[in-house]
Amino acid sequence: MNTLRKSIENEKITPYFVSWSQLEQEISLLFGNKTGNTEAKMKEGISLYKALLAQCSTEEERLEPLNNAERLKFIEENFATYAAFRQLQELFKEMQKKIASKRVILGKP
């Protein structure tokens, strides 16, 4: 449990969400303009999400949203679609909530 507490410390987790916030805006603009190549940015977002999952995992416990594997598979198979982008947004939001909840449980708000 102590290992998970250290892996979800604010200093270790915040950079993932800051990077996602910037990337999310870029992808949103690309989808909005319908002129940009969203594929490279979506792949970057998927990699960032997987890195976040790895950061929030220990040998004892793994923090992840409900149906994570199925949803991530959908995103990876359809990464050029707006539906995949929306799903990735939701996964990041849910991870943020899971992390906050776990911090409270572990006594590290």
N, C-alpha and C positions, 0 to 999 in steps of 0.2 A: 504494500500500500504506500509506503514511503517513497518508493521509486516512482509510482504514478504521480504522487504529489509533486515531486521535483520536475517531472516531465510536463506538467500542465501549469507550471508557474507562468505568471503574466509575461515576464521578460522573454520566455521561450516561445510563447504562443502568439503574442501580439504581432510579430513580424509577418506571420502567415496571413492574418486578417488584414493587415495594412496592404500587403502585396495583392491580396484578392480584391480589396476595395478598388485599387487602381486598375487592375486587370478587368474587373467587372465593368467599370465605366468604359474602358476601351472596347470591350466586346459588345456592350450595349450600343455604343455608337456605330460600330461596324454593322450590326444587325439593323439598326435604325436607318442607316444610309443605303443599305442593300448594295453597296459597291465594294465593300472591303472583303478581304479574305479572313474569315473568322476562324478557319481551321487551325492555323498556327497558334492563335491566342487561346482557343479552346483547349488545345493540347497542353499548352502552358498551364492553364487553369486546372486541368485534370492532374498534371504532375504536382502542382502545388497542393491540391487536395490530398493526394496520396502521401505527400510528405507530411502534411498535418496529421493524417491518420497514423503514420509511423511514429510521429512525435508523441502522440497520445496513447501509445500502446506500450505495454510492458509484458513480461513473461506471464504475470498473474492476471492481467486485465487489459481489455481493449475497449476504448471509448469509440463508439460509432453510432450513427443514426439507425433507426429502424429500417430494415430492408436495404441496408447499405450496399451489399454485394450486387443485388439485382439492379438497383438504381445506378450504381457505378457502371455496371455492364451496359445498361441502356445508353448512358452518356458516352461511353467509349465507342459503342457501335454507331451512334448517331451524332457524333461530335460536331458536325457541320450544321445541325438544325437548331432552331430557336428553342424547341422543346428540351433539348439536351442542355442548353444554356440555363433555362429556367430551373431544371432539375439540379444542376450544379449550384446555382444560387441557393436553392433550398437546402442542399446538403451542407453548405458552409454555414447557413443560419442555424441549422439544427446542431451542428458541431459546436458552435459558439454557446448554445444553450446547454448542451451536454457538459461541456467543460465548466461552465459557470455552476451548474448544479453539482457536479462532482467536487468542485472546490469548496462549496458550502458543506457538503457531506464530510469532506476531509478536514474541514476547519481552516481552509485557506481561501478566504474571499478575495 
